[in-house]
Amino acid sequence: MQNHATYDPEILPPGVRSRIIPGINGLDMHVLEAGFESTNNAGRPGRPCLLLLHGFPELAYSWRKIMGPLADAGYHVVAPDQRGYGRTTGWDGDYDGDLGSFRFLNLVRDVLGLVAALDLTSVAGVIGHDFGSPVAAYCALIRPDVFPAVALMSGPFAGPPAISDRMPAPEGDIHADLAALQRPRKHYQWYYSTRPANDDMVNCPQGVHDFLRAYYHYKSADWAGNKPAPLAAWSAPELAKMPTYYIMEHGQSMAETVAAEMPSTQEIAACAWLTDDELAVYAGEFSRNGFQGGLQWYRCRTQGPYESQLQVFAGRTIDVPAIFIAGASDWGIHQVPGALEKMQNQACSNMAAVHLIPGAGHWVQQEQPEAVSRILLEFLAQ
C-alpha cells in the first residue's frame, strides 16, 4: 500500500480499482469498483449496479474474488468499506464517542448516500454478508424502490423487532445462565460490546496478523470441527453447543480463544482462499484503525438503545426478490435459533432460494467464490 487513501493497484485483482468518494453522510467513503469502464452518454456508468456490503472483521476487500465475475457478466460492482472500517474516514472510533452513528438506520443512510453519490436513483441489487446482511435487508425492506433485489449471506434476517408493551425478560438471564454452566461461558456479541475487547485484539500477544489468521481459520470450512446443526432454543445449554468463537470460555478474550486454533504452517500454505499476502491487507487495516469501529455495530445491537427505531417497521416484510447464501460449515446460520426458518417463512415474502454451499464456512464468498458468483448471477438473471 502506498498511502492511507487508496490501495496500491498491485494488491487488487485485474479490473478492480480503489477510490475515495467524498461527502457521503459525513463520510469520505473508500470503495472498490469493477465494471466501471462502460459509461452512458451522460458519462455515468451505463451498467446496472450491484452494491456489496461486508461484515466483521472484514473490508470491501473481502469481495475481491467475486467482483470480477460479476463485472464480466455486465454489472458495475461497488464494494464500500463501511462505517467504522478500512479507508473510509469521518466516523468516530472512540468507545465513548458517537455510538448512535452506527445504528442500523444510519448505516442504511450511508448506503443510500453512496447510491446518490454514484448519480443513481436505484441499483440492480444489494448483497450483504455477515453484519452486512441485516444492513442489506433493511435497505430492501425500507426502500424497495432503490434496492429491487437483495442477497443475504451468512446472517439470516428474521425481520424487524416486534412492538410489545410487555416488560421484556431481564437481559442478564441468558448471560447468567451461560456463566453458571459447569463449563462457564459467555456470548461473543456481548464480549465484543465491552470496553476491553478492542485492546484485547489490537494488542494481543500473537499480533493482529496471527490473530486474524486464527480467527478466519477457526470460522472456515478448513476447521474440521465446524459441523453446524439447528439449536432447539435460546438457552444456555443449546447455545453452548456452538464453537467458542460464538460462545466463548467465560474467562478468555477472543484473541486467547482463537489462539488455541491457530493453523499449522502446512495448513496456512494450503489455504488458497486466503494467502498470507491477502491476509496482510486485513492485518494492515485493522492494525492501523483498530477494531472499535466494527465493534460499535455490536454495541448498537446488544445495548438496545435504537431498538425502538427498528420497531417502527414491525411486521413489515421484504417483498423484493431475495436469496440466502451461506457455507454449509457455517454455524452463523444457526446462532439465533429459528432465524433461518423465520426468514424463509415470514420475513421475506419473495424468497427465491436458500443455498448452503459445501466446502465453505463463514467466509463463503472468499472460500467458494465460483459457486457464490454463479448463484448470484442466476438469481439476478431471474
N, C-alpha and C positions, 0 to 999 in steps of 0.2 A: 504494500500500500504506500502511495506517495504522500498522502495527506489525510486529514480528517474529513474532507469534504466529499470526495468521490473515490471509488475503488480504482486501483490500477487495472486497466483493461486485461492485463495478463492473468489475473486471478478469475476472470469471468469466462464462461463458455462463449464460443463464437456466436456473434449475433445478439449478445446481451450487453447492454450499456448501463452505466451508473450515472445518475444525475440528481441534482437538488431542485425541487420545485418549491419556491418560497411562498409564504403568505397563506398557509392552509390552517385556519382555525388556531392561529398563534404559533404554528409550527413552520419550520423550513424542512420539508419532508424529503428524505432520501428515498429514491425509488430505483429499482432495476426494471429495465424495459427490454422487450423483444418484439419484433414485428412492427417497429416504428418507422421503417423506411418508406412505406407506401403512404402517400398523402392525397387528399382530395383537392379540388380546385381552390378551396379556401386556405390551403396549407395545413389543414388539420389531418391527423391520421384517418385514412379512409376505411380502415378495417374495424370490425366490431371489437369492442374492448372487453377484456377479462381482467378482473381485479383479484389478486391472490393475497390473502391475509394470514400471516404466520402466527405461531403461538409462542410458548415459553419452554425453554430458554433458546429462542431461535431468532431469525432475522429474515429479511427479504431474500437473502442468500439461500435460505432453505428450499426455495422454489427453483433453484438454478437448473435442476435436472429435467424439469418438465416445461420450462419456458420455451425452449427451442422447438420441441414437438408441437406445442400449441400455436406458436407463431408460424411454423411451417404449414399448419392447417388453415392459416388465413386470419389469425387473430392478432390484435395489438394487445400484448400481455404486459401488465403493470403490477409489480410487487413492491409495496412500500415497507420500509422499516417503520413499524407502528409506534405510536406514542410510548416513550419510555425505552426505545431500543435503537441500537446501531448509530447511524449517522444522521438520523432525524434529530433536530435540535428545537429548543423552545419549550421543552417540558421540564417540570420541576422534579428532580430526583432526590429530594430531601425527604427522609421519613416523616418529618414534621411539616412538610410542605403542603402543596395544594392537592390533597388526595382526590377531591371532587373532580378534577380534570381527567381522572382515569375512569370515571363511571361509564357504564355501557353507552348511555345516550350520547355522551360526548365523544366516545370512540366512533359511534355511528356518524356523528357530525364531522369527525376527521375524514371519514371515507367519502361522505357527500362533498366535502370541500375538495378532496382530490379529484372527484368526478368533474366538478366545476372548473378546477384548475386545468384539467385536460381539455377544456372547452367542449364538454359533452353534456347532454341532458339525461342520458341513460347509458348503461353498459349492457353487454350481452349476458353477463353473469358475474356473480361474486362467489369466490371459493375461499373457505376458511378452514384452517387446520388447528386442532388443539384449542387454545384460548381464542384463536381467530374464528373458530366455528360459531360461538354464540354471537360474536360481532356480525359475522355474515348473516346469521339467522335474523337478528334484529334489523339489519339493513333490509332484508327481503320482507319481513313482517310489517315494518313501518312504512317503507317506501317501495312497494312493488312496481310502481311506475318507473323507478330508476334502476331497480335490480330485478329483472323479469325472470331470472333463474338463479338457483342457489345450490352449491355443492358444499356439504358439511363433511368434515373429515376428522375422525378420531374422537370427537367430542359430541355425543348425541345432544340434541336440543329438545327438551321436554316441554317447552312452551314458557310463556311469561308466568311469573309467580301469581298465585291466586290472591284475590282480595278476601280478607277474613277479619271480622270484628272480634273474633275469639282471641284470648291471650295465647300466644304460642307456647309450646313446651319450652322449658328452660334450655337455653342454648348449650349450657355446660354439661347436660346429661350424657351425650354421646362421648364427650371427652373424658368425663369422669369414669364412664364405663370402660373406655379403652385403657385408661390408666390403671383400672382395677383388675385387668386381666392378669392371669397367672404370669404371663409374659407381657409386662406393661407396654402399651403402645400409644401413639398419638397420630393424628391425621396431618398429612403433609401440608394441606392448604392452610391450616391454622398455624402450623410451624412457619410457613412462608409469610404469614402475616405478622410475625414477631419482629421486634427491633433487631435482634442479633442475626437474623437469617442472612442478610446481605453480607455482612462481615464474615460470617461463617464460610461463605463460598468464595468471596473475593480474596480473602487472606487465609485460605485453607492450607494445611501443611504440604499437600501434594501439588499445589499450584493450580491455576484456573485451567490450563491445558489438560492436565491429567484428570482433574475433577470432571470436566466436560466429557472427556473420553470415556470415563467410567459411567457417567450418567447416561449418555447416549447408548452405550453398550447395554447397560442394565435394562433399559426400556425397549430394546430392539428384539427382533427375532433371533439375533445371534446369541442371546442369553437363553439357554435351554430351559430354564425354569418358567418362562412365560407361557403358561397354559391356561388362558383365561376361561372363566365359566360364570354364568349368571349368579348373582347373590340373591338370597331369599328376602333380605330385609336390610334396612338402615339400622343395623345393630352392631355392637362391638364384636361379638363372635363371628358374624358374617364378614364385616369389613376386615377383620384380622386375617382372613384367608388371602388377601391381596399381598403382593410383594412389599418389601419395606420401603420402596421408593414412593409408595402411596400411604401405607400405614406403617409409620416409622417406629423403630425402637424408642421407647419413651425418653431415654437419656442421651440420644445421639443427634448430631446435626446431620444435614443432608450430605455434607462432604464426607463425614465419617460413615454414613450409610452406604454410599456408593463406592467408597474406597475398598470395601471388602469384595467388591465385584469387578475390580479393575481387570480388564482383559490382559492376556499374556502377550508377549512380543509377537508370537506367531499369530494370535487372533487379530491383533492390530494390523499386521501385514496383510492378512487375508480380508480385511474389511474394505471391499471395493466401493461400498456406498458412501464411506466417509474416510477419505485418505487423511494422512497427517497434515498435508498442505491445506486441505479443505477445513479440517478442524482448526488450523491456525487462524483462519478468518474469524471464526466464532470466538476463539480464545483472545484474540487481539481486541475485538469489540467489547467483550464483557470485562476484560482486564481494564480497559480504558474507562468504560461507563459504570461498571458495577452492574448488579442485578436489580437494584431497588426500583428502577422504572417499571420493570415487569412485575415485581412483587407488589407494587401498588394496585395492580389489577386484582390480585388475590385479596388484598385488604378490602377493596370495594365490595367484593363478594362475601367474605366471611364476616365482616363487621356490620354489614347490612344497612349503612346509612342511606343508601339510594334505592333500596328495595321498593319503596312506595312509588318511585317514579316509574318503575317497570310494571307495577300493578295496574297502572293506567291501561295497559294492554292485556289485562287478564281476560282469558277466554278467546282472544284473537288468535287465529291460526295463520301459518304460512301457506298461502294459496297458489303461489307461483310454482312451476315445476321444480322439484327438489330431488336430490340424490344424497346418499350417505356412503362414504368410503372409509374403510379402516383396515389395518392389518389384522389378520386372523390371530396373531400373537399379541394383540394389544389389550391389556387389562383396562385401558381407559374407557372402552365401550361399556364396561360393567361397573365402573366405580360408583355410579349413582344407581342403585338397584331400581329397575323398572324404567329408566330413562330411555333406553333404546326402543322398547316397546311403545312407550308413550309418544315418542317422536313419530313412529310409523303409524300409529292408530289414531292420534289426536292432534299433535302439534303441527303436522304437515298434512294438509288435505290432498296434496298432489305429489305424493312420494313415488318417484319412478322406480327406485330400486335401492337395496342395501347390499353393498359389496364388501365382503371380508376377504382380503387378498392373502393367499398363502405366501409364506416367506417374508412377511413384514410384521414388525411390531408397531410401536407408536409413531415412528418417523416414516410413515408409509410412502410419501412422495419422494423420499430420498432412498429408501430401501428397495422399492419396486417402482421406479419412475415409468418404465414402459407400460406396465399394467395400469397405473393411475392415468397416464396420458390417454391410453386407449379408451378407458371407461369414461373419462371426462368428454372426450371428443364424440363418442357415441351418444352420450346424454345430450350434449349441446346440439348435435345434428338433429335430434328429435324435436 
